Amino acid sequence: MGAFHAYDIRGIYGKDWDRETAYKIGYFIPRLLQADKVLVGRDCRVSSPEIYDAVVQGINDAGADVYDIGLSSTPMVYFGTANYGFKASVQITASHNAAPYNGMKVSTTDAQAIGYDAGLKDIKAWIDEGVPTPVAEVRGKVYQKEILADYLAFMRKFKKDLSGITIAMDLSNGMSNLFAKEIFGTGGNVHYLFDTMDGRFPNHEPNPLIEANVVPLENLVREVKADAGVIYDGDADRVVFVDEKGCFISPDLLIALMGRYYVNERGLKGVVLQDIRSSKAVGEYLEPMGCKMYTWKVGRAFAAAKLREIDGVWGGELAGHFYFRDFFYSDSGLLASLIVLNIVADLKKEGKTLSQAIAEIVRYKNSGEINYRVEDKKGAMDAVKDHFLAREQATAFMDFDGYRIEFPDWWLNIRPSNTEPYLRFLCEATSDELLKQKIAEVDDLLKTRFGATR
């Protein structure tokens, strides 16, 4: 049962989980969520049709109806769940993972995420314990439901005139192919890469956080002299941006950039959510604009629920997820790209480039996330915490999702992977010299005391 994780169900299909498991998950979803109808979508992976068949059979055998929306992005399922009042939904996807992977993202009323602690652990327990799955006296039925037109109409409300900018867009052979050309058009100012759905992902893995996967987009931006580049992950819930120079933009900085839209244009100065890895520069940019920052755990199951709880206006994560009150407190790669491209269009009218706007936000040198393979994750985290707290006076300390410790001139976050024997370490400092010093200290401590490798 290695496919159950903190945020969703995901693993190599046929190895970590199989058709029988998919059937049982489908069977138990109506029981878990007390639902008599379930919205179901799927991505374009080769294994998705087989998983779909098993999930649907399970749901129907449990006596619940299936409303099939067909091929869909994950945010489309969130939209369908909330917009049409479903108490249960499933998106069959492995998001940004490589082609052999597949999984499910389960949601309930108002597109609220069902993570491990919110119910997936119960389904896992029922499967592990061999809870019977008798066929209901009245089996459920399957209904086809078309939602793409409504979804696109909803999204077009956020689109401004983008005809004055040149856009480069990598669709990663994934689910963004459902909407990109419908929303952004096929005119001479928009240039596409990998714009066919292909669940084998023949051009690159659908993960825009891997540097090599963004290189084709960076090259295209330079070739066509684009004002911005956009790349979606496989299920289009995440998006990453490249500036007009062809340089990758750290996604957390886009949280700050969106202040130009939400605060300057719409006058919304509420709470903004960031994850525990986000640059200090984000808050330092937004707080003088009247926003209040809220730092929370990594992952949609945590972030979307927290944004709803605090009634935040928007928020984001270092991984390229962006959450919006405007979108049922959920994440949408399409909505994020519309907002950012609207800003780019406005910037161009002001005679300013995207890189110049980002430069106004950046204040620190950043290590990026460094992965250490180590078995004793808790012991190693505590050792790093104790090492620095014994030597320096912290200005802030957070102990959820690992540790975030801030000092006057630098800060660190060290957190365990939920699925692998890795510690993920990140730090920022006011100078390159200080940054290198702190990375070296952590590196030496983890390798010497815990045998960690990078």
N, C-alpha and C positions, 0 to 999 in steps of 0.2 A: 504493500500500500504506500509506496514511496512517492506517489503523485499528489498527495494532499499536503498543501503548504499553507503558509500564513494568510495569503491573499486569494488563492485560487487552487484549482486542481490542474497539475501540469507535469508532464514527464514524457519520456520516449514511449510512443505508442507501440504496444507489442512487447515491451520490456518492463517498464514501470507500472503500466496498467494496460487493460485489454477490453475487448468488447463486453465481456461479462461484467466487469466493473462499471463500464459505461451504462449498461442496462440497469444495474442496481442503483447507481447514482440517480438516473432518471426516475426509477421507481420510488425512491425515498424523498425526492424533492417536494412533491405535493404534500407528503406527510409532514416534512420539516416545516414548510411554510404555510400549511393549512390552506392550500390553493386547489381549486378545481379546474384551473386552466393555467397553462404555462406557455409563455412566449419563447420561441426557440429560433436562434440564428446560428450561422456557421461561417467560418472563413473558407478560403480556397485550398487548404492543405489537402494532400492526396488522401489522407485518412479521415477527413471530416465527414464524407458521406456515410462511411461505415459507422462512425461514432454517432452521427445523427440518427441513423436507423435504430441503433441500440437504445439510445436515450429516449427516442420517441416511443418505442415499444414499451420501455419501462414506465414512462409517464402514463401511457394509455392503459397498461395492465393495472396500474394503481387506481384507475378509474377517472383520471383527469384528462381534459382535452388539451391538445397541442395547437397553438397558433404559429404556423410556420412562416417566417419572413424570408426564408431562403438565404442566399449569400448576403452577408452583412458585415459591416464594421462593428466593433464592440460598442462604440458610442451610439450607433443606430439602435442596438438592443436596449441601452440605457434610455434612449429617447422613447422607444416603443413601450418600455415598462412603465415609465412615468406618465407619458402623454395619454396612454389608453387605459391606465388604471389596473395594470396587472399586479398581482401579489407575488408572482414568481416568474423568473426568466432565466434562460441559459444561453450563453454564447459559447459555441464550440470553437476554441482557438488556443494556440500556444503563443499568442502575442508576438514577441520579437525573437523567439527561439528558432533554431534551425529546423529544417524541413522534417526530420524524423520525429520531432516533438508534436504533441497536441495536448489539449486540456479543455477546461471549462471555467467560465466565469459566471457565477450564480448571483442573481440580484433579487431583491424583494420590493415591496411597495415604495414608490417614488425613487426607484433605481438605487436603493440602498444596497451596498455591497454585503454579501454573505461570505465572510472570511472564515478561517478555521475556528476561531473562538466564538463566532456568531452562529455556527451551525454545521460547518463542514466536518468538524470533529464528531458530531453526532452521526452524520451519515457514515463516516469512516468506522465508527464503533458498531453501527448496525450491520455493516458489511463484514467487519472482522468477527463479530459474534454470530454471524450466520442467521440473522433475523429473517424469517420466512418472507417470501415475496409472492403470495397467492394472487392469482388473477381476479380482479374485481368482477362481481356479478354483471355489472354494466361497464364494459370497457370504454375508455375515452375515445374520442375521434380526433382526426387531424383536419384542421382548417387552414387554408392558405390566406395569408394576410399581407397586403401590399402596404409598406410604410415609407418607401424611399421618397416618393413625391412629397409627402408631408414633412419628412426630415429635411429635404432640400429646401422646401419653402421656409421652414423654421430657420435654417442657417442663413438663407439669403437676406434675412432681416438685418444681419450684422455686416453685410458686405457694402463697402463704399466703392467709389469709382477707382479702379486699379489700372485703368488704361494708360496712365502716365508713367508706370514703372515696368521694368522688365523683370520677369520672374523665372527662375530655374527650379524645377520640381522633380524630385526622385520619388516615384510611387512604390519602389521596392517590390514590384510584382505582387503587391498585396491588396488589401481591401480598400485603400484610398482610390483605387481605380473605379470604384463605384460612384464616386462623387467629384473627383478633381476636375475633370473636363466639363462636367455639368455646371460647376460653380465658377471655375476660373477661366473656362473657355479654351479655345484652340487657336486663338489669334496669334499674330506674330510676336506679341510681347510675352507669351508664356511658352517655355521650352520644357519638354518632359523627357525623363529617363525611365526606362523599365515600366512602361505604361500598359502592360498587359497583366492580367491575373494569372499567376502560375505558382501553385503551392509547392513546387520544387525549389523555388527561389534560385533560379539558375545564375543570376548575376551577382548577388551578394546576399548574405543572411539579412533578414529584415530587422536588424538591430542597428539603429542610427548612432548608438553610443560607442560602437567599435570604429576606431579611426579609419581603418581601411575601407569600411563600407561607405564612408562619406566622401572619399576621394573622387569618385566619378562626378558627384554633384559639385564639389569644389572646382574641378576642372571645367565643368559646364558653365558655372558662374563666370569664370574668367573668360571663357571662350565667347560667350554671348554678351558679356559686359552687363550681367544682371545686377539689379539693385539689391536682390536678396535671393537666397536659395532655401528651399524647404524640402525636408525628407521625413516621410512618415515611417512608422514601424509596420509590422505585418498586419495587425488588426486595426491600425489607424487611431488608437487611443493616445499614442505618443507622437510628438513631432519635435524635430530639431532644426535649427536654423544656421545658415551660413551667411556671412556679410558680403558686401559687394567686392571685397578683396579675395573672396574664396576662403575665408577663415572661419572655422567652427566657433560658434558662440555657446558658452556654457549655459545650459538651459535655466539655471537659477537666476541668471541676470535678466532673462526675459520676464520674470515675475516683476522685477523693478520697471522694466520698459513699459509693461502694460499699464503702469500708472499714468502714462500719457493719455491713454484712452479712458480708463475708468475715473481718474481724478480730474485731469485737465479738461477732458471733453464732456464727461457725464456728471462730474461733480460728486462722485461717490467716494467718500473718505472713510470708509469703514475698516473692518478688520481684514487683514491679508494673511493668508496661511503660507508658511514655508516649511520645508522639512529640515531635519536636524543637521543636514549637511550643507545648507545654503550659505552663501557668502554673507558675511556681515555687511557688505556693501549694499545688499538688497534693502535691509532695514534703514541703513543710513541714507539711502536715496529716497525711500518712500515716507519715512516718518516726518521729515520737514514738510511734506506735501499734505500732512494731516491724517495719514494712515497709521493704524496700530498693527504691529507685527505679532503673529502668533506662531511659535515654533512647535512642530509636532513630529510624530513618527513617520517613517518611510512606508509607502505602500497605499494603494487606493482604499483598501479596507479600513485603514486608519484615517487617511487624509480626507476622503469624501465625508465620512461620518463626522469628523471634527469640524469641517467647514460648515456643515449643516448645523451642528450644535452651537457654534459661535456665530452663526449667520454671517459668515465671512462673505466678502464681495467676490474675491477670486483668490487663487493660490496656485502653488506649483511645487514641483520636485526637481531635484538635480537630474533625475532620469528622463525628463521631458514630458511628464504628465502635468497638465494644467487643468485646474478645477474652477468651475464657475457657478455662482448663484444663478446666473442666467440659464444654466443648463442643468437644472435639478441638482446642483451641488456636485455634479459629476465631471469627469474629465472628457475632453474632446480635442483630438488633434486638429480637426477641421476648424472648430471655433477659435482655437489658439492661433492657427495660421491666418485666419481672417483678421483677427485683431492685430496681429503683428504686421501683416501686409498693409492694413489700413494705416498703421503708424508709419510704415516705410513710405507710403504714398504722401502722407502729410509732411514727413521730413523732407522729401524731395522738393516739395513746393516751397519749403523754407530754405532750400539750398544746402541741406544737411544730409549726410549719408548715415546708413545704419551703423557703420563702424564708429562714426563720430558720436552717435547717441549712446552706444555701448561704452565708449571711452569715458563718457561723463558719469557712468555708474561705477566702473571698476576703480577700486581703491587699494586692492591687496594683491600680492603674489600668491598664487594658488597651486597646491601640489597636484590637484586632481585626485581621484580616488585610487589608493594603492592597496592592492590585495595581498595579504600575507596568509599563507597556508600554515595553520597551526591547530593542533588537536585541542589543547586546553584554552579555548577561546575566552572563557570567563577569567581564568587566572591571568592570561596575558593582558586583557583589558584592564583589570585591576592594577596590575603592575605598572602599566603606562600612566594610569590615573595617579597612583601613589607617588610615582617618580616625579611628576611635575608639581603636584600639590605640595610636596615637601620642600620644593625649591623656589616656588613663585607664588605670589598672591593672586588668586583667581578673582576675576570681576564677575563671572557668571559660571554656574555649574548646572548641568542638566543630566539626569540619570535615567532617562527613558530611551529605549532604542540605542543601547550603548551609552557612551558618555560624550557630552560636548562640554569642553572646559575652555573658557575665554580668559585671556590675560590682556594687559593693556596694549601690547603690540602684536599679539598673535592669538590664534585659537586652534583647537583640534577637535575632531570627532573620531571616535573609534567605536565600531559597532560590529556585531557578529552577523554573518550571513545566516539567513533562515534555512537554507537548503544545502549548504556546502561547508566544509571545514575551513572557512576563510574568515579572517578579520579584515574589515574594510576601514582603512585609515585615510583621513584627509586633514589637511591643515592649511591655514592662511597666515601670512605675516606681512608686515609693512615693508619688508625689503627682501630681495633674493637671498642675501647673505643669512638673514635670520631664518628664512624658510628652510634653506639647505641645512642649517645647524639643527633645527628641530626634527627634520626628517631623519638626519643621521643619528640623533639620539634615540629615536624610536626604533630605527632599523637595528642599531647595535643592541638595544635592550631585548627586542623580540628574538633576534637571532641567537644571542648569547645565552639567554635564560630559557628560551622556549623552543629553540631549534627551528624557528620560523623560516620559511622560504618565500620569496616573492615571485 
